[in-house]
Amino acid sequence: MFITSAFAQTAPAAVAGGDMQSSLMSMLPLMLMFVVLYFVMIRPQMKKQKEHRAMIEALAKGDEIVTGGGLLGKVSKLGDSFLTLEVANGVEIQVQRSAVVQVLPKGSIK
């Protein structure tokens, strides 16, 4: 009474070249979004990680640094994954190398 009968429709005749072209055109926005995402987000992040890794590997005894927690100090000992940071005269703490955020110019800490 309220439901009408549904009839199956036949598919239109597919053209060999047109079908392939339409599937490529439907994929184009997805590929374009990935390319934009790569250049806007992924590539700059990889560059930043590379610069941070180079900075950590170049640390030397006597460098003045800032840690991720905001501690300022002078590097007194270096290890493979840890370094000893002198935050005041006679006060030394150990921090992970990856916690170093910035190397300051000499003489910044008094």
MOFENTA-V567340 format. One record per residue. RES is the residue in one small letter. SS is DSSP state (~ for helix, > for strand, _ for the rest). Layout:
BEGIN
res,ss
RES,SS
RES,SS
END
This chain:
BEGIN
res,ss
m,_
f,_
i,_
t,_
s,_
a,_
f,_
a,_
q,_
t,_
a,_
p,_
a,_
a,_
v,_
a,~
g,~
g,~
d,~
m,~
q,~
s,~
s,~
l,~
m,~
s,~
m,~
l,~
p,~
l,~
m,~
l,~
m,~
f,~
v,~
v,~
l,~
y,~
f,~
v,~
m,~
i,~
r,~
p,~
q,~
m,~
k,~
k,~
q,~
k,~
e,~
h,~
r,~
a,~
m,~
i,~
e,~
a,_
l,_
a,_
k,_
g,_
d,_
e,>
i,>
v,>
t,>
g,_
g,_
g,_
l,_
l,>
g,>
k,>
v,>
s,>
k,>
l,>
g,_
d,_
s,_
f,>
l,>
t,>
l,>
e,>
v,>
a,>
n,_
g,_
v,>
e,>
i,>
q,>
v,>
q,>
r,~
s,~
a,~
v,>
v,>
q,>
v,>
l,>
p,_
k,_
g,_
s,_
i,_
k,_
END
